[in-house]
Amino acid sequence: MFLLIRQNLDSLVAAIIGFILIQIFTRHGGIGVSPDSIHYLSTANALNEGRGFYQFDNQPLIMFPFGFPSFLAITHWIFQMDLLKSMPIINGCIFAALIFLSGCMVEITNATKWLKWIMLALITTSPTLMEIYIMLWSEALFTLEVLIFVWLSGNYFKNNSLKNLIIFAIITAIAFDTRFAGVSLVATGVLLILLSNEMKWSTRLKHSVLFGIIGCSLAVLNLFRNYNITNTLTGIRQKGVTTLGANISHYGSVITTWLPFSKQLEGYAFYVGLFFIVGVLAIFIYRIYKKIEHNSFEKIAATFTLVYSIFMLVTATLSRYETINSRLLAPFFVACLFTLSFYAVSWISIIPKKGNSIAVRLIIASFSFLLLIQFIQKDIDVYNEVKQGGIGGYTEDDWKESEMISYLMTRPNYFNGVVPIYSNASHAIYLYSKKAVKIVPERVHDLKVASFYKEPEMYLVWFTSEDNKDVLSKEEVSAHFNMKEIATFKDGSIFVANLKR
């Protein structure tokens, strides 16, 4: 261990810088909290209270896997600290571990120091990574698990031992149950094993089956429980409304932010996305054709980059969820960086003339420097936005100072359970009051909307500061209920709603 740290003092320095940056960004208002964060946080609280996997509205956790809430619950149990207060430190440590492990992996590949320092600088300052590590999101943990997957799979392919295979499969299972997108890790592992030319076909088949069973085990148990409770695997999912072409454009828009001159490339997002995915696919097919092993860190990372990209594009087209954005693609940022750096070094090595090789190095260094400046400028812009009001979300000052939430916290009679309470920001109410409030349903969920419209009476807590266009609007609700305003505040109103007869 000492030798590992001694060889990677530069990685350790970068890791410490990364930790400090998270503390700086979260200094004003703490970790950023979104609706997804409330699902994780409330489930972790329920686990520590012995109530099992139940979320803030007393409904079973279905839409998200168990991994991240379990991690939060274990963390709280070990350190006995309020999760919201401790999350900047926890996320800072995870980010530091990601940076340090990345540096160690680059060191093992025998890359030159200048390339290692470039990669460490880009990972440490990446706005994409910074976005997920200043928020209470499962992507923060999942991104580290992806890197550990690459590390352990590299160890497995050195000798193809059964012990290393099982260890490799266990981290895959944990990652799969951290985010359902972790199925891409299972697919990557199976693909790499089956394509390994160093093993007999019989061994490949046995190892791929064993890896698949272990890798899917936790998620399958999770989904089996979900189906027993709700007859759905991950809740009611809507069909996709975004075309494949549009998703490639969204995908390309994110990729452009990982390249120099991102503003100039914005108008070519579709072509950037298409070029990137086709390019990685072509290289992958070429390596199969030439029977080149996919058994080093860079090559494993490249395979994951391809599989994860295809997974995101396909699922975003078939199913309706959040538009492909920087947050969703963050888990393969480091893998993508490994992929690009590996092929950049390969291009240098095949150039015969020393002068040309130096010229290519200068081009790569110049492009990296421009990208680093772009990253730092973006980080500065984000910091200037959050340093006074907090990170966008429910821990922002506007929510902490909400008059309506303060009023509700001093009126426990609203939560007596006799009359149900609905809100368009029930997540925020739970965060500050720890009280269960039902969510105003999204209009695309017909059954939930129909059930909502059958409520004979309810309190409706409506926040004007919550901009969720997916849920029923106040006008849609008032078309079915007689609305009587009983309290008004700067950030919204409380109504008593009675069903129209």
C-alpha positions in Angstrom: 0.0 0.0 0.0 2.8 2.4 0.9 4.5 1.6 -2.4 1.3 2.3 -4.3 0.9 5.7 -2.6 4.6 6.5 -3.1 4.4 5.8 -6.8 1.2 7.9 -7.0 1.9 11.0 -4.9 0.7 13.1 -7.8 -2.6 11.1 -7.8 -2.9 11.7 -4.0 -2.4 15.4 -4.4 -5.0 15.5 -7.2 -7.4 13.5 -4.9 -6.9 16.0 -2.0 -7.6 18.9 -4.4 -10.8 17.1 -5.6 -12.0 16.6 -2.0 -11.4 20.3 -1.2 -13.3 21.4 -4.3 -16.4 19.5 -3.2 -16.2 21.2 0.3 -15.8 24.6 -1.4 -18.8 24.1 -3.7 -21.0 22.8 -0.8 -19.8 25.3 1.8 -22.8 27.6 1.7 -25.9 25.4 1.7 -24.5 21.9 1.9 -25.1 19.1 -0.6 -27.6 19.6 -3.4 -30.9 17.8 -3.1 -33.3 17.0 -5.9 -36.5 14.9 -5.9 -34.4 11.7 -6.6 -32.3 12.6 -3.6 -35.3 12.5 -1.4 -36.2 9.0 -2.5 -32.7 7.9 -1.5 -32.5 9.9 1.7 -36.0 8.9 3.0 -35.4 5.2 2.2 -32.1 5.3 4.1 -34.0 6.8 7.0 -36.6 4.1 6.8 -33.9 1.4 6.8 -32.3 2.9 9.9 -35.7 3.0 11.6 -36.3 -0.7 10.8 -39.2 0.0 8.3 -37.5 -1.5 5.3 -37.2 -0.1 1.8 -40.0 2.6 2.0 -39.7 6.1 0.7 -40.9 9.5 2.0 -44.6 9.1 1.1 -44.7 5.7 2.9 -44.8 3.9 -0.4 -42.4 1.0 -1.2 -39.2 2.1 -3.1 -39.8 0.8 -6.7 -38.4 3.2 -9.2 -34.8 3.1 -7.8 -32.7 0.1 -6.8 -31.7 -0.6 -3.2 -27.9 -0.1 -3.5 -27.6 3.6 -2.9 -30.1 3.9 -0.1 -28.4 0.9 1.6 -25.0 2.7 1.3 -26.5 5.8 2.9 -28.1 3.8 5.7 -24.9 1.9 6.4 -22.9 5.2 6.4 -25.3 6.8 8.8 -25.2 3.7 11.1 -21.4 3.7 11.2 -20.8 7.4 11.7 -24.0 8.3 13.5 -24.1 11.7 11.7 -26.9 13.5 10.0 -26.7 12.4 6.3 -27.3 15.9 4.8 -24.5 17.3 7.0 -22.1 14.5 6.3 -22.7 14.1 2.5 -20.2 16.8 1.4 -17.5 14.8 3.3 -18.8 11.4 2.0 -19.0 12.6 -1.6 -15.7 14.4 -1.3 -14.1 11.1 -0.2 -15.8 9.2 -3.0 -14.5 11.8 -5.5 -11.0 11.6 -4.0 -11.1 7.8 -4.3 -12.2 8.1 -8.0 -9.3 10.5 -8.8 -6.7 8.5 -6.9 -7.8 5.2 -8.5 -7.8 6.8 -12.0 -4.2 8.0 -11.4 -3.1 4.6 -10.2 -4.6 2.9 -13.3 -2.9 5.4 -15.6 0.4 4.7 -13.8 0.0 1.0 -14.3 -0.5 1.4 -18.1 3.0 2.9 -18.2 1.7 6.1 -19.7 4.0 9.1 -19.7 3.9 11.5 -16.7 2.6 14.4 -18.8 -0.4 12.3 -20.0 -1.1 11.2 -16.5 -1.0 14.8 -15.2 -3.3 15.9 -18.0 -5.8 13.2 -17.1 -5.7 13.9 -13.4 -6.2 17.6 -14.1 -9.2 16.9 -16.4 -10.9 14.5 -14.0 -10.4 16.7 -11.0 -11.8 19.8 -12.7 -14.5 18.1 -14.8 -17.8 20.0 -14.6 -19.6 16.7 -15.4 -18.1 15.0 -12.4 -18.4 18.1 -10.2 -22.2 18.2 -11.0 -22.8 14.7 -9.6 -20.5 15.0 -6.6 -22.1 18.2 -5.2 -25.5 16.5 -5.4 -27.0 13.6 -3.4 -27.2 11.3 -6.4 -26.5 7.6 -6.9 -24.3 8.5 -9.9 -21.6 9.6 -7.5 -21.2 6.1 -6.1 -21.9 4.3 -9.4 -19.1 6.2 -11.2 -16.6 5.0 -8.7 -18.0 1.4 -8.9 -17.5 1.6 -12.7 -13.8 2.4 -12.2 -13.5 -0.4 -9.7 -15.1 -2.7 -12.2 -12.5 -1.8 -14.8 -9.7 -2.3 -12.3 -11.0 -5.8 -11.1 -11.8 -7.0 -14.6 -8.2 -6.1 -15.6 -7.0 -8.2 -12.7 -9.2 -11.1 -13.8 -7.9 -11.1 -17.3 -4.3 -11.4 -16.2 -4.8 -15.0 -15.1 -8.5 -15.8 -15.6 -8.7 -17.3 -12.1 -12.0 -18.2 -10.6 -11.3 -16.1 -7.5 -10.7 -13.0 -9.5 -13.8 -13.7 -11.6 -16.0 -13.9 -8.5 -14.6 -10.7 -7.0 -15.0 -9.0 -10.4 -18.6 -10.3 -10.5 -19.4 -9.1 -7.0 -18.6 -5.4 -7.7 -20.7 -5.8 -10.9 -23.7 -7.0 -8.8 -23.3 -4.1 -6.3 -23.1 -1.6 -9.2 -26.1 -3.1 -10.9 -28.1 -2.6 -7.7 -26.8 0.9 -7.3 -28.2 2.0 -10.7 -30.2 -0.2 -13.0 -28.0 1.1 -15.8 -25.4 -1.2 -14.2 -26.8 -3.9 -16.5 -24.4 -2.4 -19.0 -21.5 -3.6 -16.7 -22.9 -7.1 -16.8 -23.1 -6.9 -20.6 -19.6 -5.5 -20.8 -18.2 -8.3 -18.6 -19.9 -11.1 -20.5 -18.8 -9.6 -23.8 -15.2 -9.3 -22.7 -15.1 -12.9 -21.3 -16.6 -14.4 -24.5 -14.2 -12.5 -26.7 -11.1 -13.5 -24.7 -8.8 -15.5 -27.0 -6.7 -16.6 -24.1 -9.3 -19.0 -22.8 -10.9 -22.1 -24.3 -14.5 -21.8 -25.5 -15.7 -24.1 -22.7 -14.0 -22.0 -20.0 -15.3 -18.8 -21.6 -18.9 -20.1 -21.5 -18.6 -21.3 -17.9 -17.1 -18.1 -16.7 -19.5 -15.9 -18.6 -22.5 -17.8 -17.1 -21.1 -17.6 -13.6 -20.3 -14.0 -14.0 -23.8 -13.2 -15.3 -25.5 -15.1 -12.5 -23.5 -13.3 -9.8 -23.5 -10.0 -11.5 -27.3 -10.0 -11.8 -28.1 -11.6 -8.4 -28.8 -8.5 -6.3 -30.8 -6.7 -8.9 -32.8 -9.8 -9.6 -33.7 -10.1 -5.9 -34.6 -6.4 -5.9 -36.8 -6.8 -9.0 -38.5 -10.0 -7.7 -39.5 -8.1 -4.5 -40.8 -5.2 -6.6 -42.9 -7.5 -8.7 -44.4 -9.2 -5.7 -45.5 -5.9 -4.3 -46.7 -4.0 -7.4 -46.7 -6.5 -10.3 -44.2 -4.3 -12.0 -40.4 -4.5 -12.0 -39.5 -0.8 -11.7 -42.9 0.9 -11.5 -45.0 2.1 -14.3 -42.8 3.2 -17.2 -44.0 5.2 -20.1 -43.1 4.6 -23.7 -40.3 6.8 -25.2 -41.3 10.0 -26.9 -37.8 11.0 -28.1 -36.6 9.6 -31.4 -33.2 7.9 -31.8 -31.9 10.8 -33.8 -32.9 13.3 -31.1 -31.2 11.1 -28.5 -28.0 11.0 -30.5 -28.2 14.8 -30.6 -28.6 14.9 -26.8 -25.8 12.4 -26.4 -23.6 14.5 -28.8 -24.4 17.7 -26.9 -22.9 16.1 -23.7 -19.8 14.8 -25.6 -19.2 18.3 -27.1 -18.8 19.6 -23.5 -16.0 17.1 -23.1 -14.1 18.6 -26.1 -12.3 21.8 -26.7 -14.3 24.5 -28.5 -17.6 23.1 -27.1 -19.6 26.3 -28.0 -18.5 26.1 -31.6 -19.5 22.4 -31.7 -23.0 22.9 -30.2 -24.6 23.2 -33.6 -23.1 19.9 -34.7 -24.2 17.8 -31.7 -25.8 15.1 -33.8 -22.8 14.6 -35.9 -20.4 14.6 -32.9 -22.6 12.0 -31.2 -22.8 9.8 -34.3 -19.1 10.1 -35.1 -18.1 9.2 -31.6 -20.4 6.1 -31.2 -19.6 4.9 -34.8 -15.9 5.5 -34.2 -15.7 3.5 -31.0 -17.9 0.8 -32.5 -15.6 0.6 -35.6 -12.5 0.3 -33.4 -14.2 -2.4 -31.3 -15.1 -4.4 -34.4 -11.6 -4.0 -35.9 -10.1 -5.4 -32.6 -12.4 -8.4 -32.8 -11.5 -9.0 -36.4 -7.8 -8.8 -35.7 -8.3 -11.0 -32.5 -6.7 -8.3 -30.3 -7.3 -8.9 -26.6 -9.6 -6.5 -24.7 -7.8 -7.2 -21.4 -6.1 -3.9 -20.4 -7.6 -1.0 -18.5 -7.9 1.2 -21.5 -9.4 -1.5 -23.7 -11.9 -2.6 -21.0 -12.8 1.1 -20.5 -13.3 1.5 -24.3 -15.7 -1.6 -24.3 -17.7 -0.2 -21.4 -17.9 3.2 -23.2 -19.4 1.5 -26.2 -21.8 -0.7 -24.3 -23.0 2.1 -21.9 -23.5 4.5 -24.8 -25.6 2.0 -26.8 -27.6 1.2 -23.6 -28.4 4.9 -22.9 -29.4 5.6 -26.5 -31.6 2.5 -26.8 -33.4 2.9 -23.4 -33.9 6.6 -23.9 -35.6 5.9 -27.2 -37.8 3.0 -25.9 -38.6 4.4 -22.5 -39.6 7.9 -21.3 -37.3 9.3 -18.7 -35.0 12.3 -18.1 -33.5 13.6 -21.3 -29.9 12.3 -21.9 -27.7 14.8 -20.1 -24.4 15.3 -18.4 -25.7 13.6 -15.2 -26.7 10.4 -17.0 -23.5 10.1 -19.0 -21.2 11.0 -16.1 -20.6 7.4 -15.2 -18.6 6.8 -18.4 -16.7 10.1 -18.4 -13.5 8.6 -16.9 -13.8 5.5 -19.1 -14.3 7.8 -22.1 -11.2 9.8 -21.1 -9.2 6.6 -20.9 -10.4 5.5 -24.3 -9.4 8.8 -26.0 -6.1 9.0 -24.2 -5.2 5.4 -25.1 -5.8 6.0 -28.8 -4.0 9.3 -28.7 -0.9 7.5 -27.3 -1.4 4.8 -30.0 -1.3 7.4 -32.7 1.9 8.8 -31.3 3.6 5.4 -31.1 2.9 4.6 -34.8 4.3 7.8 -36.1 7.8 6.9 -37.3 9.5 10.3 -37.4 10.5 11.8 -34.1 9.6 15.3 -35.2 6.1 14.3 -36.2 5.7 12.4 -32.9 6.7 15.6 -31.0 4.2 17.6 -33.1 1.4 15.2 -32.2 2.3 15.4 -28.5 2.2 19.2 -28.7 -1.2 19.1 -30.4 -2.6 16.7 -27.7 -1.2 18.9 -24.9 -2.5 22.1 -26.5 -6.0 20.6 -26.9 -5.9 19.3 -23.3 -4.8 22.7 -22.0 -7.7 24.4 -23.9 -10.1 21.8 -22.5 -8.7 22.3 -19.0 -9.2 26.1 -19.2 -12.8 25.5 -20.4 -13.4 23.1 -17.5 -12.0 25.6 -14.9 -14.1 28.5 -16.4 -17.2 26.4 -16.2 -16.4 25.4 -12.6 -15.9 29.1 -11.7 -19.3 30.0 -13.3 -21.0 27.3 -11.3 -19.3 28.3 -8.1 -20.4 32.0 -8.6 -24.0 30.7 -8.9 -24.0 28.6 -5.8 -21.7 30.6 -3.4 -24.5 32.9 -2.2 -27.7 30.9 -2.5 -26.6 27.3 -2.4 -26.7 24.5 -4.9 -29.9 24.4 -7.0 -32.5 22.1 -5.4 -34.2 21.8 -2.0 -31.2 22.9 0.1 -31.1 26.2 -1.8 -31.7 29.3 0.4 -35.1 29.9 -1.2 -36.4 26.5 0.0 -34.7 26.8 3.4 -36.5 30.2 3.9 -39.8 29.0 2.6 -42.7 30.7 4.4 -45.1 27.9 3.6 -42.8 25.1 4.9 -42.2 27.0 8.1 -45.9 27.4 8.5 -46.6 23.7 8.0 -43.8 22.7 10.5 -45.7 24.7 13.2 -49.1 23.2 12.3 -49.0 19.4 13.1 -52.8 19.2 12.8 -52.4 19.1 9.0 -50.6 15.8 9.4 -53.2 14.0 11.5 -54.0 11.5 8.8 -57.7 12.2 8.6 -57.5 14.4 5.5 -54.8 13.5 3.0 -52.2 16.1 2.0 -51.1 16.4 -1.6 -48.4 18.7 -2.9 -46.5 19.5 -6.1 -43.3 19.6 -3.9 -43.9 16.8 -1.4 -40.2 16.0 -1.5 -39.4 19.4 -0.1 -42.0 19.1 2.7 -40.5 15.8 3.7 -37.0 17.1 3.8 -37.8 19.9 6.3 -40.6 18.3 8.3 -40.0 14.5 7.9 -43.8 14.3 7.3 -45.3 12.0 4.6 -47.1 14.0 1.9 -48.6 12.5 -1.2 -47.4 13.6 -4.6 -49.7 15.3 -7.1 -49.6 12.7 -9.9 -48.0 13.1 -13.3 -50.6 13.4 -16.0 -49.1 10.6 -18.0 -50.0 8.1 -15.3 -53.7 7.5 -16.0 -54.4 5.1 -13.1 -52.8 7.5 -10.5 -54.6 10.4 -11.9 -57.9 8.6 -11.8 -57.3 7.6 -8.2 -56.4 11.2 -7.3 -59.6 12.5 -8.9 -61.6 10.2 -6.6 -60.4 11.7 -3.4 -63.4 13.2 -1.6 -61.4 15.8 0.3 -57.8 16.8 0.6 -55.3 19.6 1.5 -53.4 20.8 -1.5 -50.1 22.5 -0.7 -49.1 24.3 -3.9 -45.7 25.8 -4.4 -45.3 28.5 -7.0 -41.5 28.0 -6.7 -41.7 24.4 -7.9 -41.5 24.2 -11.7 -42.5 20.6 -12.4 -44.5 20.7 -15.7 -45.1 16.9 -15.6 -47.5 16.9 -12.7 -51.1 18.0 -13.0 -51.4 21.8 -13.0 -53.4 23.7 -10.4 -55.9 24.5 -13.1 -56.4 20.8 -13.9 -56.9 20.1 -10.3 -59.4 22.9 -9.8 -61.5 21.5 -12.7 -62.4 18.5 -10.6 -62.3 20.0 -7.1 -63.8 23.0 -5.3 -60.7 24.9 -4.1 -60.8 27.0 -1.0 -57.7 28.9 -0.1 -56.9 28.8 3.6 -53.4 30.3 3.7 -51.3 32.3 1.3 -47.5 32.9 1.3 -44.9 34.4 -1.0 -44.0 30.9 -2.3 -47.5 29.5 -2.7 -50.9 28.7 -1.1 -52.6 26.0 0.9 -56.1 24.9 -0.2 -58.9 22.7 1.0 -60.1 20.8 -2.0 -63.5 19.0 -2.1 -64.5 16.8 -5.0 -67.1 18.4 -7.3 -70.3 16.4 -7.4 
